[in-house]
C-alpha cells in the first residue's frame, strides 16, 4: 500500500535486467536475458519454407519453448511441458497482430518460397516474472536476426532457381519497432506490482499479462491465476502496463543500439562471464 516492496523497489519498478545479443553462433539471431534470477536464452533460425495457403505472400514465425530441468525442480520429468506450451501459445497470440512483424518482407516467391523464423526459447532458470523476461529476449533476438539476401533467377523455360548471397553482410534485418513486450501486473492486496519475484508471485491471487508495443498499443491481454479482478482494477492495470511498457521499450532499444554500435569490438560475456 505504501509503494514499497520487500526488495526496496516501488510498485512500478523493474529489477535490473541484463541483455546480451549474438550469444549463439549457429543461429540467425540470439539473445540472453537475465532478470533477477530469471535466465532466458532465445535463438532465432531462418529457414526456407512454403507460405501458408491463406497468406501466400507472407513468411511466418514458429515458437518452441523448452523448460530446462535445471531451471526449477518442478520441471523434472515432464513437468515443464505444460508451461512450455502455455508460453508458446501466449507468444503466438502476442504476435498474432499483423503489425508486429512485417511478414511480407519474409516472402521470397509468393505461394512458393518464404522465410520461416523458428524462435526457440530456453528457460535456464526461473526466478519470477517469466513472461516479461521471455518477451524482452524474443525482441532482442529478432533485432539481432540477420536473414540472407535471396535472388530468384528464372531461366528460359520458366523454371525458377533461388540463389543465396554468400556475403554475410548482405542480409535483411527485421524492423522490431512494433514488436511488443509483455508486462505482467500482479495484484497483491489492493495494489498491483510489475516484475514480481517468486515470493510476490506466491502472494498474488491473479495477474494480468498485457503485451504492449513501443507506442503504447495493446496486442493481447490474458488473465492468469485463480483469483478474480474487478473491472476498475483491470483498467488501472492497463494504464500502468501502457506506461511501464513504453519505458521498457525505450530502455531496451537504447541497450540494443548501444551494443550494435560497438560492432566487432564489443566484448562477449556469454555464459562464462
Secondary structure, DSSP 8 states (H G I E B T S, - for coil): --S--TTS--TT----EEEEE---TTSSEEEEEEETTEEEEEEEEEEEE---GGGTT--EEEEEEEE-TTT-GGGTTTHHHHHHHHHHHHHHHHT-STTSS-GGGGEEETTTEEEEEEEEEEEEE--S-HHHHHHHHHHHHHHH-EEE-EEEEE-TTS-EEEEE---TTSEEE---TT--EEEEEEEETTEEEES--HHHHHH-SEEEEEEE-TTS-EEEEEEESSS---HHHHHHHHHHHHHHHHHHHHHHHHHHHHHHHHGGGS---TTT-
